[in-house]
C-alpha cells in the first residue's frame, strides 16, 4: 500500500485542540508546539505518532482553551540572600554597629522572595490529551492513505507509458544494425566499384552491432519497471525502495541513450527520461 508523507489530522475534546501535520522528509522527524505543562507528555505523544508514521516530518500542536489548575509556592533566592547577609555584616563591622540582623531586614528587599505559579495538568486532562492525539494521528493516517492511492494510480500510469516506449525501442533496435549494414555496403560500393571483402563487411557490422547492443539494458529496465509495479502493492513502506528503483531506471536509460545511434530510439529515450523524472517527483512524497 502506497502511503503519502503529506497529511493533516485534527481532534477537539473538552477545550483541547490537537492538530498534527506531516510533510515529506528522509526520516521520521518529530516536532511539537505545546504548552509548558505538557512537555512531560512530549515523548509519549511522539511514540503514538510513530505507531502510524514511519517517515516524514511531523508537527504536533496542542492548544488548551480551558483553565489549567495551578500550584503556588514561594521561591527564595539563596545566593542573593547570602550576599545581603554578608553585606550587612560588613557594614556592622566597618562602622561598629550593634544592631541585630532580623528577618525584617530581608523581607523589604525585592527579588529575595517571590511567589511562583505553575500550571499542573491532572491525570484526567492528560488522558483526554492522549485520546485527542490518537484521534488526530488516525485522521492524519487516513489522509495519507488517500493521498497515497492517488500517487499509486499516477505512478502506475507512468509505468504503463514506460512499458510502451521500452517495447518500441525493443522493436527498433534491430533496425539500427540493418540500416548500418546497408549504409556501409553503399559506401564501399561507391569507392570500390562493387568489389569488396564480404567477410570484412560482416566483421565491421558485427563490431558495430556489439557497440550499440542495448538488449541487456532493456531487459534490466523491464525488470526494474516490474519490481516497481509489484512494490506499489506492498503493505510495507516502499519510499526508499522506489527511490532506488528510480535511480536504477534512470541509469539504464542513460546507458541506452549513450549507445543509441538512431533518431527513433533517441526520441523514445527522451520520452522515458521525462517519465522517470515525473515518477521521481512523486516518489519524493512516498513513505
C-alpha positions in Angstrom: 0.0 0.0 0.0 1.4 3.4 -1.0 1.4 5.9 1.8 1.9 9.6 1.2 4.0 11.6 3.6 1.6 14.5 3.4 -1.3 14.7 5.7 -3.3 16.5 8.3 -5.4 15.4 11.3 -7.3 17.4 14.0 -9.2 16.5 17.1 -11.0 18.6 19.7 -12.0 17.4 23.2 -13.1 19.4 26.2 -11.4 22.6 25.1 -8.3 20.8 24.0 -7.4 21.1 20.3 -4.8 18.8 18.7 -3.5 19.3 15.2 -1.0 17.1 13.5 0.6 17.8 10.1 3.1 15.8 8.1 5.2 16.5 5.1 7.9 14.6 3.2 11.3 14.0 4.9 14.0 11.4 4.6 13.5 10.1 8.2 10.9 10.4 11.0 11.3 14.0 12.2 9.1 15.0 15.1 8.3 18.5 16.4 5.8 19.8 18.9 4.3 23.2 19.8 2.6 22.6 23.1 2.1 24.4 26.4 4.8 24.2 29.1 2.8 21.9 31.4 2.5 19.3 28.6 6.2 19.0 27.9 6.4 15.9 30.1 4.0 14.2 27.6 6.1 15.0 24.6 7.9 11.6 24.4 4.6 9.8 24.9 3.0 11.8 22.1 6.0 11.1 19.8 5.7 7.3 20.4 2.0 7.4 19.5 2.8 9.2 16.2 5.5 6.7 15.4 2.9 3.9 15.5 1.2 5.5 12.5 4.1 7.3 10.7 7.3 5.7 9.6 8.8 8.6 7.6 8.1 12.3 7.3 8.3 15.5 9.3 5.5 15.5 11.8 4.4 18.7 13.6 2.1 18.4 16.5 0.4 21.4 18.1 -1.8 21.4 21.2 -3.9 24.3 22.4 -5.9 24.3 25.7 -8.7 26.8 26.0 -9.9 25.6 29.4 -8.4 26.8 32.6 -5.5 24.7 33.9 -5.1 24.2 37.6 -2.1 26.0 39.2 0.2 25.2 42.1 1.6 28.2 44.0 4.8 28.3 46.1 7.4 30.6 47.5 10.9 30.9 45.9 13.9 32.2 47.9 17.0 33.4 46.0 19.5 31.9 48.5 22.5 33.3 46.6 21.2 36.9 46.8 20.2 36.4 50.4 23.8 35.3 51.2 25.1 38.4 49.5 22.7 40.7 51.5 23.7 39.0 54.7 27.4 39.3 54.0 26.9 43.0 53.0 25.1 43.8 56.3 27.8 42.1 58.4 30.4 44.1 56.6 28.6 47.3 57.3 28.3 46.4 61.0 32.0 45.6 61.2 33.1 48.6 59.3 31.0 51.1 61.3 30.9 49.2 64.6 27.1 48.9 64.5 25.5 46.7 67.2 22.0 46.3 65.7 20.9 42.7 65.4 20.0 41.3 62.0 16.4 40.1 61.8 14.1 38.7 59.2 12.6 42.2 58.6 15.9 43.3 57.1 15.4 41.0 54.2 11.6 40.9 53.6 11.7 44.5 52.4 14.1 43.7 49.5 12.6 42.9 46.2 13.7 39.7 44.5 14.7 37.7 47.5 11.3 36.1 47.9 8.9 35.6 45.1 5.6 33.7 44.5 5.8 31.0 41.8 2.7 29.9 40.0 2.9 26.6 38.0 0.2 25.1 35.8 -0.4 21.5 36.6 -2.1 19.0 34.2 -4.1 16.5 36.2 -4.3 12.8 35.1 -7.8 13.3 33.7 -6.7 16.1 31.4 -3.6 14.0 30.4 -5.9 11.2 29.4 -8.1 13.5 27.3 -5.0 14.9 25.5 -3.7 11.4 24.7 -7.1 10.4 23.3 -7.2 13.5 21.2 -3.7 12.8 19.9 -4.7 9.3 18.9 -7.7 10.6 17.0 -5.7 13.3 15.3 -3.0 11.0 14.1 -5.5 8.4 12.9 -7.1 11.2 10.8 -3.6 12.0 9.5 -3.1 8.4 8.5 -6.4 8.3 6.6 -5.5 11.3 4.6 -2.0 9.9 3.9 -3.7 6.7 2.6 -6.0 8.7 0.3 -3.1 10.8 -1.0 -1.0 7.6 -1.4 -3.7 6.0 -3.5 -3.6 9.0 -5.9 0.2 8.7 -6.1 -0.1 4.9 -6.8 -2.5 5.4 -9.6 -0.5 8.2 -11.2 2.8 6.2 -11.0 1.1 3.1 -12.4 0.0 5.1 -15.4 3.6 6.3 -15.9 4.8 2.7 -15.7 2.4 1.7 -18.4 3.8 4.5 -20.6 7.3 3.3 -20.0 6.3 -0.2 -21.0 5.1 1.0 -24.3 8.2 3.1 -25.0 10.5 0.2 -24.0 8.7 -2.1 -26.3 9.1 0.3 -29.2 12.8 0.5 -28.5 13.0 -3.3 -28.5 11.4 -3.3 -31.9 13.5 -0.5 -33.3 16.9 -1.8 -32.0 17.4 -4.5 -34.8 16.7 -1.9 -37.5 19.7 0.1 -36.5 22.0 -2.8 -37.4 20.3 -3.4 -40.7 20.4 0.3 -41.7 24.1 0.5 -40.7 24.9 -2.5 -42.9 23.1 -1.0 -45.8 24.9 2.3 -45.5 28.3 0.5 -45.1 27.7 -1.6 -48.3 26.6 1.5 -50.2 29.7 3.5 -49.2 32.0 0.6 -50.0 30.4 0.2 -53.4 30.9 3.8 -54.2 34.7 3.6 -53.6 35.4 0.1 -54.9 33.0 -0.2 -57.8 31.2 -3.1 -56.1 34.4 -5.1 -55.3 34.8 -5.7 -51.6 35.6 -8.4 -49.0 32.3 -9.7 -47.7 33.9 -11.2 -44.6 35.4 -7.7 -43.7 31.9 -6.1 -44.1 30.3 -8.7 -41.9 33.0 -8.2 -39.3 32.5 -4.5 -39.3 28.8 -4.9 -38.9 29.3 -7.4 -36.0 31.6 -4.9 -34.2 29.1 -2.1 -34.7 26.2 -4.3 -33.5 28.1 -5.2 -30.4 28.7 -1.5 -29.6 25.1 -0.5 -29.9 23.6 -3.6 -28.3 21.1 -2.4 -25.7 19.3 -5.7 -25.1 20.8 -6.1 -21.6 19.9 -2.6 -20.6 16.3 -3.0 -21.9 16.0 -6.3 -20.0 17.1 -4.7 -16.8 14.9 -1.7 -17.4 11.9 -4.0 -17.8 12.9 -5.8 -14.6 13.0 -2.5 -12.7 9.6 -1.5 -14.0 8.1 -4.8 -12.9 9.7 -4.5 -9.5 8.3 -1.0 -9.2 4.8 -2.2 -10.1 5.0 -5.0 -7.5 6.2 -2.6 -4.9 3.1 -0.4 -5.4 1.0 -3.3 -3.9 3.3 -4.0 -1.0 2.0 -3.5 2.6 5.4 -2.2 3.8 6.8 1.3 3.4 8.2 1.5 -0.1 9.5 5.0 -0.4 13.2 4.2 -0.1 12.9 1.1 -2.4 11.1 3.2 -5.1 13.7 5.9 -4.9 16.4 3.3 -5.5 14.5 1.8 -8.5 14.1 5.3 -10.0 17.8 5.7 -9.8 18.4 2.3 -11.5 15.9 3.0 -14.2 17.5 6.4 -14.9 20.9 4.7 -15.1 19.7 2.1 -17.6 18.1 4.8 -19.8 21.2 6.9 -19.7 23.2 3.9 -20.9 20.7 3.3 -23.7 21.0 7.0 -24.7 24.8 6.8 -24.9 24.6 3.6 -27.0 21.7 4.6 -29.2 22.7 5.6 -32.7 19.3 6.1 -34.2 16.9 9.1 -34.1 13.9 7.0 -33.4 15.4 5.4 -30.4 16.8 8.7 -29.2 13.3 10.2 -29.3 12.0 7.3 -27.2 14.8 7.7 -24.7 13.9 11.4 -24.3 10.3 10.4 -23.5 11.5 7.8 -21.0 13.7 10.2 -19.2 10.8 12.7 -18.9 8.6 10.0 -17.4 11.2 8.9 -15.0 11.6 12.4 -13.8 7.9 12.7 -13.2 8.0 9.4 -11.2 10.9 10.7 -9.2 8.9 13.8 -8.2 6.0 11.6 -7.0 8.3 9.2 -5.2 9.7 12.0 -3.0 6.4 12.1 -1.2 6.0 8.3 -0.7 6.6 6.9 2.8 
